[in-house]
Amino acid sequence: MHHLHPTPPKSQHVLMNTVVRPETVFVSGRGAYMYDEIGLAYLDWVQGWAVNCLGHSPDVVAAALARQATTLLNPSPAYLNRPAMNLAQQLVRASALDEVFFASSGAEANEGAIKLARKWGKLNRAGAHEIITFDNGYHGRTIATMSATGKPGWDVYYPPQVPGFPKAVFNDLASVAALIGPQTVAIMLEPVQGEGGVRPAEAGFVQGLRTLCDRHGLLLIFDEVQTGCARTGTLFAYQQYGVEPDIMTLGKGLGAGVPISALLAKRHACVFEPGDQGGTFCGNPLVCAVGEAVLQVLDTPEFLANVQARGKQLREGLREISARYALGEVRGKGLLLALEVGGDDAPAMVETARQHGFLLNAPRNHCLRFMPTLNSTADEIAQGLVLLDRVIGAHRFVKRLVADVM
Ligand SMILES: *Cc1c(COP(=O)(O)O)cnc(C)c1O
């Protein structure tokens, strides 16, 4: 059948309609701020979705890109290149993991983690392939990582799902133990559930998972796509739990705005052989050169100390705001924090904030998430807290006005 499409009005763009976006078009960014087409400035606490760990347009990234762009862009994954070798060395030195595979997105790194676990199960556990994942967990948007994701409603998006991802309850060890069977090969989680509303795993829970994995011969997989790269105040979030994963994935902050992700594994889990995993853009020197430059900045005591100090400042400021307006819990780690605002007020607050030059995110209707750049200054955090106070205050005021009239 022939479908007639109405001609879109001239102002409309032809990007596929996959997300509800404001009309504002952003044209530049510098540090903590982004600027739109008519020159308005916005304090940005979304930062490319916890991606821009060094803020907008950092000089170190621009320099690495410029240098590498005129040196070697892409020799193909079939040949070695120095930036990939160097970045892999840096990551191995900085972490408890032993080998690295680079990819371009968090979902792609997680696909690699799933494949690695399944291959390991084929070799070591008589074909066991199930990976226990969690309600409200988030692992990406490929078909397999959507199946590993525990976002409500996502199981019926594109049926059928990829089988083999039973869901346990986060921070409930008994719910995990109950799912372990002969087909189980791994347990996969985010140390802090980001998209699920910034819910940190409890230390006892993570330690319990490690014990379960050791007892049953399973792999522990940490999806640190959001929590890694200094976001939570240590270079990797697992370092705060006294537990080491067998497999870890990184993304978001690793390229500080440039698309690069990584799959890391301990030696005993490195079972890929030639042909098992690959991709055209995997480990290309352009993005790896950026990763090297970014990691050199992140992996220093001064940088991590700033993330911890600004995280503490933000957390304390959020607690004051929560107390002033009788809101809910403040939770998270480092500069990945959330404020429970209750009801379904968060999207309206995000909209009010944006109209007044402040970019925020609501991962759920009842909470706000804060992901400022990791090199934020004390003044920038203080400015954001003032803006947030006014946004919530104005929202309260309007709600009371309306309640009086209705
Ligand atoms: C963002 C995210 C992903 C997906 O990364 P993409 O780069 O969007 O594919 C996976 N896991 C976690 C925990 C994330 O926050």
The ligand as an SDF file (V2000), in Angstrom:
LIG
                    3D

 15 15  0  0  0  0  0  0  0  0999 V2000
   25.2240    4.7270   28.9900 C   0  0  0  0  0  0  0  0  0  0  0  0
   25.3590    3.3360   29.5090 C   0  0  0  0  0  0  0  0  0  0  0  0
   25.4870    2.2340   28.6420 C   0  0  0  0  0  0  0  0  0  0  0  0
   25.3640    2.3630   27.1560 C   0  0  0  0  0  0  0  0  0  0  0  0
   26.3790    3.1140   26.6050 O   0  0  0  0  0  0  0  0  0  0  0  0
   26.1880    3.6600   25.0780 P   0  0  0  0  0  0  0  0  0  0  0  0
   27.4710    4.3560   24.8010 O   0  0  0  0  0  0  0  0  0  0  0  0
   25.0010    4.5420   25.0870 O   0  0  0  0  0  0  0  0  0  0  0  0
   25.9760    2.4620   24.2340 O   0  0  0  0  0  0  0  0  0  0  0  0
   25.6870    0.9910   29.1940 C   0  0  0  0  0  0  0  0  0  0  0  0
   25.7600    0.8220   30.5150 N   0  0  0  0  0  0  0  0  0  0  0  0
   25.6380    1.8500   31.3880 C   0  0  0  0  0  0  0  0  0  0  0  0
   25.7520    1.5870   32.8340 C   0  0  0  0  0  0  0  0  0  0  0  0
   25.4090    3.1360   30.9110 C   0  0  0  0  0  0  0  0  0  0  0  0
   25.2510    4.1440   31.7530 O   0  0  0  0  0  0  0  0  0  0  0  0
  1  2  1  0
  2  3  1  0
  2 14  2  0
  3  4  1  0
  3 10  2  0
  4  5  1  0
  5  6  1  0
  6  7  2  0
  6  8  1  0
  6  9  1  0
 10 11  1  0
 11 12  2  0
 12 13  1  0
 12 14  1  0
 14 15  1  0
M  END
$$$$
